Amino acid sequence: MANADRRALVEMWRIRLEDARTRHKTAHAAVDDARGLQSQIPSPDGSFALQHALLAEHRALAELRRVLTVFNDLVCHGKSPEAD
């Protein structure tokens, strides 16, 4: 892989990593909000909102881990990612 191509690939995955971090941070804040509102909302709706927020956070964390692994493999080991 040419050096310019590698730099472009690293930059693309760095941007994806930042996006994944932002999505996880947002999802985590939504969990905090849902926890705060759970006591104010009747049980089925409050519990549903919290479960939904937790699921979204879990998915965002899984994507963050995936992107971080790809980025780490690329930067530290020179391993090109598989096609998305």
LINWOMO-V195284 format. One line per field, one symbol per residue. phi: phi as a letter, one per 20 degrees, with the letter a starting at -180 (. if undefined). burial: # if it has 9 or more other ideal C-beta (glycine too) atoms within 8 Angstrom, else .. A space follows every 10 residues. Layout:
# LINWOMO-V195284
phi: ???
burial: ???
This chain:
# LINWOMO-V195284
phi: .fgfffffff ffffffffff ffffffffff fgffffegfe dggfffffff ffffffffff ffffffffff fffffedmef ffff
burial: .....#..## ..##.##..# #.##.###.# #.##..##.. .....##.## .###.##.## #.##.###.# ####...... #...
